[in-house]
Amino acid sequence: MVKAIGSDSTRELAHLTDEELMSRYRDRGPEAVFTELVHRYERELFRYLARYLGDPTLADDVFQNTFLQIHLKRGLYEDGRPFRPWLYAIGTHQAVDALRKAGRHPTVSLDQQVTPNQRESEAGSLLDLLVNEDNGPLEELQVQERQQWVRDSIERLPGSLRQTLILAYHQDLKYREIAEILRIPVGTVKSRLHSALSKLQDMARSVNRDGKE
């Protein structure tokens, strides 16, 4: 993970918003400002990348490349632009590029707990949506079998649905943030999530009909 070097952070920097820090870094470029931004996001972004990529070593490389891009693209930053989705957009692009070069697909955490006030409509984990207390279609499978089934099924989703689903189940990203990251309307984010979950539920129902896939 990137280590903040030579940090000169002051109490003033700690009270600035991400957007104010980014504008200051764009205009003046002090190392302490960059260090503060890295410090704020190093754990959060690294966790997201590690879960998305399924490889902590690769996640570390992508994390560093992400902040390198923040440095290189600082002149393109517009005042007031929300920093977090911009950072995630760059990080996701770097992750997708890394996976493409490695010939792999992204992975998804199956135990990410989400509360109603963290995202607009879903609650619980992705696995909870497919397995419930009423003997859902995956109820007879062991926990590890269920998790592996969901991972395998997600890899079978179309790329756009898979990417949206993974973003939605990481780091409490809201619909509007996902929309900005993917550069699509909020309504498209919602429809992609609905379609992805519907496809997974259809696959789950087929387990009862045809046995394990």
C-alpha positions as CSV (number, residue, x, y, z in Angstrom):
1,M,0.0,0.0,0.0
2,V,1.2,3.5,-0.7
3,K,3.0,5.0,2.3
4,A,2.7,8.8,2.9
5,I,6.3,10.1,2.7
6,G,7.5,13.3,4.4
7,S,4.0,14.2,5.7
8,D,3.7,17.9,6.6
9,S,-0.1,17.6,7.3
10,T,-1.4,20.5,9.5
11,R,-4.6,20.9,11.4
12,E,-5.8,23.1,8.6
13,L,-5.5,20.3,6.0
14,A,-7.4,17.9,8.3
15,H,-10.4,20.3,8.3
16,L,-10.5,20.8,4.5
17,T,-12.9,18.8,2.4
18,D,-11.6,16.4,-0.2
19,E,-12.6,18.8,-2.9
20,E,-10.7,21.7,-1.3
21,L,-7.6,19.6,-0.9
22,M,-7.7,18.5,-4.6
23,S,-8.2,22.1,-5.8
24,R,-5.3,23.2,-3.6
25,Y,-3.1,20.4,-4.9
26,R,-4.0,21.2,-8.5
27,D,-3.1,24.9,-8.1
28,R,-0.1,24.7,-5.7
29,G,1.0,21.1,-5.6
30,P,2.2,20.8,-2.0
31,E,3.2,17.3,-1.0
32,A,1.4,17.6,2.3
33,V,-1.9,17.9,0.5
34,F,-1.3,14.8,-1.6
35,T,-0.3,13.0,1.5
36,E,-3.5,14.0,3.2
37,L,-5.6,12.6,0.3
38,V,-3.7,9.3,0.3
39,H,-4.1,9.0,4.1
40,R,-7.9,9.5,3.9
41,Y,-8.4,6.9,1.2
42,E,-5.6,4.4,1.5
43,R,-7.5,1.8,3.6
44,E,-10.9,2.3,2.0
45,L,-9.7,2.2,-1.6
46,F,-7.2,-0.6,-1.0
47,R,-10.0,-2.8,0.5
48,Y,-12.2,-2.1,-2.5
49,L,-9.5,-2.9,-5.0
50,A,-8.4,-6.1,-3.1
51,R,-12.0,-7.3,-3.1
52,Y,-12.6,-6.3,-6.7
53,L,-9.4,-7.9,-8.0
54,G,-9.2,-10.8,-5.6
55,D,-5.5,-10.3,-5.3
56,P,-3.9,-8.1,-2.7
57,T,-0.6,-7.8,-4.5
58,L,-2.3,-6.7,-7.7
59,A,-4.5,-4.4,-5.7
60,D,-1.4,-2.7,-4.2
61,D,-0.1,-2.1,-7.8
62,V,-3.5,-0.7,-8.9
63,F,-3.8,1.5,-5.8
64,Q,-0.4,3.1,-6.5
65,N,-1.3,3.5,-10.2
66,T,-4.6,5.2,-9.2
67,F,-2.9,7.8,-7.1
68,L,-0.2,8.3,-9.8
69,Q,-3.1,9.1,-12.2
70,I,-4.6,11.5,-9.6
71,H,-1.2,13.3,-9.6
72,L,-0.9,13.3,-13.4
73,K,-4.5,14.3,-14.0
74,R,-4.6,17.0,-11.3
75,G,-4.8,19.7,-13.9
76,L,-8.1,18.3,-15.2
77,Y,-9.8,18.5,-11.8
78,E,-12.7,21.0,-11.8
79,D,-13.5,23.0,-8.7
80,G,-16.3,21.4,-6.7
81,R,-16.3,18.1,-8.5
82,P,-17.0,15.3,-5.9
83,F,-13.6,13.7,-5.3
84,R,-14.6,10.3,-4.1
85,P,-16.5,9.1,-7.2
86,W,-13.7,10.6,-9.3
87,L,-11.1,8.6,-7.4
88,Y,-13.2,5.5,-7.7
89,A,-13.7,6.0,-11.4
90,I,-9.9,6.2,-11.9
91,G,-9.3,3.2,-9.6
92,T,-12.0,1.1,-11.3
93,H,-10.6,1.9,-14.7
94,Q,-7.1,1.0,-13.5
95,A,-8.5,-2.3,-12.0
96,V,-10.4,-3.2,-15.2
97,D,-7.3,-2.5,-17.2
98,A,-5.2,-4.7,-14.9
99,L,-7.7,-7.6,-15.1
100,R,-7.8,-7.3,-18.9
101,K,-4.1,-7.6,-19.1
102,A,-4.2,-10.6,-16.8
103,G,-7.1,-12.1,-18.7
104,R,-9.2,-12.3,-15.6
105,H,-12.7,-11.2,-14.3
106,P,-13.4,-9.2,-11.2
107,T,-14.6,-10.9,-8.0
108,V,-17.1,-9.8,-5.4
109,S,-17.3,-9.9,-1.7
110,L,-20.3,-12.0,-0.5
111,D,-20.5,-10.9,3.1
112,Q,-20.5,-7.1,2.7
113,Q,-23.2,-5.9,5.0
114,V,-25.2,-2.9,3.9
115,T,-27.7,-0.9,6.0
116,P,-30.6,1.1,4.5
117,N,-29.1,4.5,5.2
118,Q,-25.9,3.5,3.4
119,R,-27.6,2.9,0.1
120,E,-31.0,3.8,-1.2
121,S,-32.8,0.5,-1.5
122,E,-30.9,-2.7,-0.7
123,A,-30.1,-4.1,2.8
124,G,-28.1,-7.1,3.9
125,S,-25.4,-9.0,1.9
126,L,-25.5,-10.2,-1.7
127,L,-25.8,-13.7,-0.5
128,D,-28.7,-12.8,1.8
129,L,-30.7,-11.7,-1.3
130,L,-30.4,-15.2,-2.7
131,V,-30.7,-17.3,0.5
132,N,-33.3,-16.5,3.1
133,E,-35.0,-18.2,6.1
134,D,-37.9,-19.5,3.9
135,N,-35.9,-22.3,2.3
136,G,-34.7,-20.3,-0.7
137,P,-33.3,-22.0,-3.8
138,L,-29.8,-22.2,-2.4
139,E,-30.9,-23.2,1.1
140,E,-29.8,-26.8,0.8
141,L,-26.2,-25.9,-0.2
142,Q,-23.5,-25.6,2.4
143,V,-22.3,-22.0,3.1
144,Q,-19.1,-22.4,1.2
145,E,-20.9,-24.1,-1.7
146,R,-23.3,-21.1,-1.8
147,Q,-20.5,-18.6,-1.9
148,Q,-18.7,-20.4,-4.6
149,W,-21.9,-20.8,-6.6
150,V,-22.6,-17.0,-6.4
151,R,-19.0,-16.2,-7.4
152,D,-19.2,-18.5,-10.4
153,S,-22.6,-17.1,-11.4
154,I,-21.5,-13.5,-11.2
155,E,-18.7,-14.3,-13.6
156,R,-21.4,-15.5,-16.1
157,L,-23.2,-12.1,-16.0
158,P,-22.6,-9.7,-18.9
159,G,-19.7,-7.4,-18.2
160,S,-21.8,-4.2,-17.7
161,L,-24.1,-6.0,-15.2
162,R,-21.2,-7.6,-13.4
163,Q,-19.2,-4.3,-13.0
164,T,-22.3,-2.4,-11.7
165,L,-23.1,-5.2,-9.2
166,I,-19.5,-5.2,-7.8
167,L,-19.5,-1.5,-7.4
168,A,-22.8,-1.5,-5.6
169,Y,-21.7,-4.1,-3.1
170,H,-18.4,-2.4,-2.1
171,Q,-17.6,0.7,0.1
172,D,-21.3,1.8,0.4
173,L,-21.2,3.6,-3.0
174,K,-24.5,5.3,-3.7
175,Y,-26.3,5.1,-7.0
176,R,-25.3,8.6,-8.0
177,E,-21.6,7.8,-7.2
178,I,-21.8,4.6,-9.3
179,A,-23.4,6.6,-12.1
180,E,-20.6,9.1,-12.1
181,I,-18.0,6.4,-12.0
182,L,-19.5,4.5,-14.9
183,R,-20.7,7.7,-16.7
184,I,-24.3,6.4,-17.0
185,P,-27.6,7.8,-15.7
186,V,-28.7,6.8,-12.2
187,G,-31.7,5.1,-13.7
188,T,-29.4,2.9,-15.7
189,V,-27.5,1.9,-12.5
190,K,-30.8,0.8,-10.9
191,S,-31.9,-1.1,-14.0
192,R,-28.6,-2.9,-14.3
193,L,-28.7,-3.9,-10.6
194,H,-32.2,-5.1,-10.9
195,S,-31.3,-7.1,-14.1
196,A,-28.2,-8.6,-12.5
197,L,-30.0,-9.7,-9.3
198,S,-32.9,-11.1,-11.4
199,K,-30.5,-13.1,-13.5
200,L,-28.8,-14.4,-10.4
201,Q,-32.1,-15.4,-8.8
202,D,-33.2,-17.2,-12.0
203,M,-29.9,-19.1,-11.9
204,A,-30.5,-19.9,-8.3
205,R,-34.0,-21.3,-9.0
206,S,-32.5,-23.5,-11.7
207,V,-30.5,-25.2,-8.9
208,N,-33.7,-26.8,-7.6
209,R,-34.8,-27.8,-11.0
210,D,-31.7,-29.2,-12.5
211,G,-29.4,-29.7,-9.5
212,K,-26.1,-28.0,-9.0
213,E,-24.7,-26.3,-12.1
